[in-house]
C-alpha cells in the first residue's frame, strides 16, 4: 500500500543548502536538542525512543531504545559510535543522509549521547565517501562554532566532543566490533560476541553504543513530534518510515522513504512514484530484499509489506534497506558468483571458515562458469556452505565469528535453490565439451591456476572457452 | 567416617560435558575444563598463556546455556552453571571436520620435508578430528618460501594457518609487535614491515608455539625428525632466571631446546640467547681433552692423569710458596650446585684458602644475594603489588623475568617504580621512572619514604616523579624490590646502600636479587665467596660446624674477585684457578685482570673453551657442559631444580666435581664422593640452607617446578623431629644418638651447632665522590648479545651483538664542539678508548652511557675496579 506520508528524515533532500548549518537551522534544526537540554532528563529521552520502537536501520533491526539500556550501570566512560561505514552492495541511503543532511545526524548523535551518558561520540564514515566526509567535517566545525557541540552545550551542563573518523576501504568494518577495532587503530577484524558485546565491552573496552546513521537521523524528529506520532506510522513492529535504496534492473533506481511496514515490495519496485518498474518491460526474475547478505525473493514475494517481522518469517530480511532487482535476462549463476565473490573479497581473514570457505565457494563457481564444472560440484557447493553456515537455515547459524561468512551462503542457497537448472546447464555444457575433447582437462588446471588469486576486476567471461 | 574431601569446592561450576557432569573452576574456559576432565577439544589458536581470540574455530562445539545448543568457540566461553557441552555430537563433528578441511585446502602437504611433521598439531588433529579427505581440486595458494623474518626465524607463508599465535605472542607477550597480519581475506599473511625484521629477543618462542611448520628456526631446520629426538627436562643456565627447558637430542647431539611451562618461572617461554646457544656446546672451539702447556709455550693435549697431576702440582706449588692464602679460585657460576660444592670443599676444606669468588665484580656481594629477605618471581609479580626496580635492564640481562614482569604490569595491575640512572627497556612498564645520578639510588630510596634533608636533592630525581612515586607507595602494601647492578662501571656498594635504605624505611620489603650469571645463586649457596661456607653460613659462624667435618677450614676471610686479582698482580697469589672465568673479557677492569694473569706464576683453568684468559693457563682441564652431566642448579630466587644429562661430554671432558675430587686426591685428601648423589647427600647434611633437600624430595612430583631454599622450617626439620620423637619414645637420651651424623643441631646434641643463615647487615651509605667539571660519570649497561663466550661461539647469535656508542646529554655534548656522531677519544686515569659520541636526551647531564662487552668499544679498558665510580673525559681535540 502506498501511503501519502510526509518524509521524516529525507525531508530536506530537495533543499539545496540543507547540509549547511544555516539551511538546517532554518528548517527547525537543533530545536530538538534545545528542547531536550532545556527540559528533558536523559532517562526521558531514552524512554521516548524506546516508546517509538525505533528499529535499528543498519541491518539487524534491533530496537535502538532497548540497545541504549544495555550499558552496565555505573561503568564510565561510555562512548557513542555512529556506524557510517555503509558498504553493502546496493545500499546507499546513509551516504545520502550524510551528504545532504549531516546536521540532522549530528543532532541525533547529541541527543543520543545525552540519553546514554556518552563521554565522546565518534562518527565513522566509509573511506570512499569523500563528499560525506567533507560535509560532515564542515558540519561538525560549524556545530562547534555555534555551541551545539563542545563544553556546556547551549548553556546546559551537557558537554561532549564529537569527532569524525573514516575507514580505509573494508566492508567488514561495517560490522560493529570490527568498526570499533578500526576506530582503535587496529586492523578491521570483528571481535567475538560474547564476550565483546559493545554495550558492555566496546571501544577501548568501555561500554559503547553503536548506531546506524539512519537510526540516529530519526531521533530529532521523534523528540520534536513525540513517539506517539512516530508509532502512528507503520505496522506491527516496524514503526515510522524507512529509507530504501532500490537498484538493479528498474527504471528509476534511487533512494525512497516510505512508510515502514505497509508499503509492499511491489509498490516500491513497480510504482511510478518509486522505482517505476522493470527496465525494458522485462520480467522480474528475482530481487534481493535487504542487501547482498539477504536471501533472494521472487515474484511470489512482491506483495509482502516492507515489514521486518513479515520479511523475516518469509525467510529473508530487510537488512540494510537495499533492494536489488534482477530481470529475466540475468544469468543466475553469474549473479550468484558476483555476490559470493564480493564476500570472499571482503572477508577479513580472521576466522578460518570465512577466509577459506568463501574463497573456495568463489573458485568452484568460477570453475563452473569457466566450463570446468562437475556434477558433484553442486553438492560440494552446498556442503562447503553448510560448513560455514550449518544447516543453511534462516536466520543463519554460523561457524564463523561474524555474519560475513554466512552472507556468502545466502545468494548461493537462493540461486541454487531456485535456478539449479542454470547451474546444471553450465555443467552439462562442460561435460559435453569434455566428452568431445578430453584433453581440455589439462587446460582446466592451468586455468584454475590463472585465477588462483584475487578477482578484483570484473571478468565474467564464462562460457566463451 | 565421612569423607569431606570429595565435596565440591564452594565456587565450583557444575557443567555437563558429553553427558558427564564435571565441576569447573570459576571462570574456567570450557576448553580447559574439558581437558582437565579428559575430553580434548581440538584447537590451533588457543594457547593457555595468551589471551584467547577464537579465530581458528577448531574448538567450536555445541554449547547449550539454556537456549538450545549453538556452536560456540570453547576457548572463549567461561563455564556457567548448568551449561551443557557436546564435543562429540554430529553437529560439532561436522563443524570441526569442516574447519579442518578449510585449514588444509591451502596447506601444502609437504609434511615429509617439514620440520613440524611428527609433532604438528595440524597433522595430529587432521587425523583425530579431520574428515580424512579433501574435496579441494583447485590450485593451492603459492607464496615465496621460506622468507627470513629475522636472523633466527624463517617463515613459510604457505604452511601458515593464520592462527595469530606468533603475532599475538610478539605483541602481547614480548611487546615486540614486529610481525603482523597484512593483506586481507584469503590473501592474509603474516609478515614483517618492510625493512624491519622481527628482531625480538623472544622470537624463538614463536617457532615453538606455531601449530604448523610455518615458522622454523634457522639453526634447526632439517636437522631432525621429531620421532628421532630424545628428550629430557632440565633448567637453562644461560642466565639466573632458570627457565625450564627440554633438551632434545638425536644420536648424542643436542639439536634444540624447547621451553617447558612451569608456573613459578618461565611459563614455557625462553629467550633466544638461551634457546639457541646450544651450538656453542658443539662448537669447533670446544675443549675435548685436557691441555698442558709444553716447553715451547703451546698447548698440548694431555692424558687426564698428567693434566690433573700438573694442576695439583700447580696448587701444591702455591701452597708451598705461600700457604693456603697463596691459592685462589675465581669463577664458578657456570657450575652445578654439586660441582660448586665440590670445588668449595676443595678450595676451603682441603687447600684451606678463602680466596674464592664465583663472581667477577659484576654481581652483588653474597651477603645481599643470600641474606636479604627474599621474594620469588611470583611474589614480585603477585597481582596488584608494587615493585621497586633498582637494577639492570631485565630485558637485556634476565629476559624471561622481564616477560613475567611485563605480564604482571600490563595484565595483573602490578605497579612498577623504577630507579635508574638511564631509562631502559623496562622503563615503558614503569608507572614512575626516577632517574637519578649514578651511585645515588639510596638517596632516592630515602626520599621516597621521608623528606629530603636540607642540602640534598634526592639523587637529582624529578620532584614531580618523586611525588608520584611517593603517592603510589603510600597507597601500596609492602613493596617488593628487584635489586641488581645497573652499571658495571659503579661498585656494588651502591646497590647495598639502596637495599639498606629501603630496609630502614620499609622493613617488610622483600627482594629478588637480579644476579645475572646462570648459577651465581647456587655457587654462593655453596660458599663460593669470601667469608662464606656452604649453605649460606658465614665463615665465622660456620667454622665450628665444618671444622670437624672437613679436613680444614680457612683461617680467615679471603679476598673477593677484585682482591684476588689485586693480590695476584702484586705477586701474592701463586696459583690461580679459573673455574669457567674469563676475567680479561668479563671482569670490569681489564688492566687489572691482565696484570694478574701475567703475574701469577701458576694459572690453572677448568673450562669448556680456550678463552682469552685461559690462553695464559699452564694447565687446562676440559669440563663437561650443560646437558652433559646431571646435577642441580639454583636460580635467582634460590630455587633449586634438577639438571639432567642428555648427551655425553665431548672427547674425554669431565664433570667439574670429578675434577675437583681428582685434584683433592692428588693433594692428599679424599672428598669422599663418588657421584652427584653423594655430593647432594653431603650438601643436605652439612649445608644449613640445604637442610631437608633430599633426593626423594627433589625428584618428586611436588618438586617438578623446583624447590625454593631454605625449605619451610617444618619440612626441613621434620626428619630431626621424627628422630627426636623416636628417640624419646625409646626412652633414650637424644645425646646418645649418633651425634655429629644427624642430630647435631638439637641443643642436647654434642658438638657444634648447625650455623644459621647469613643475613644482610648493610652499612652506613656513603656519598659518591665529587664529579669534576670536565668529567662525565660512566654508566656501563649490558645488552643480551655481547662478546660473551657462549654468544660468540653460537654462529646464529654471534653477529647480533649490537656494538655501542657513548651517549651523552646535549648540554655536555655541546661543550665538545663537534657534531653528534663523531668518533672521539674517551679517557679515564687508567685507560682510553675510541668511541662514537652521540647526544641523547634521555641521558642525564653529567653522565655518559655505553654498553659493556661490545666489540667496538672495550669499556673494560676504562674501568678501575678499585674505584667506586668511573669518571670519563671525552677529548674532542684528539681526533
Interface residues (C-beta under 8 A of the other chain):
Chain A: X170 X187 X192 X194 X195 X344 X345 X346 X347 X348 X349 X350 X351 X352 X353 X355 X356 X357 X358 X359 X360 X363 X364 X367 X380 X383 X384 X386 X387 X388 X390 X397 X398 X399 X400 X401 X445 X448 X449 X452 X453 X454
Chain B: X53 X54 X55 X56 X57 X58 X60 X70 X71 X73 X76 X77 X91 X94 X95 X97 X98 X99 X101 X102 X103 X105 X106 X135 X136 X137 X138 X139 X141 X142 X161 X162 X181 X183 X184 X185 X186 X187 X188
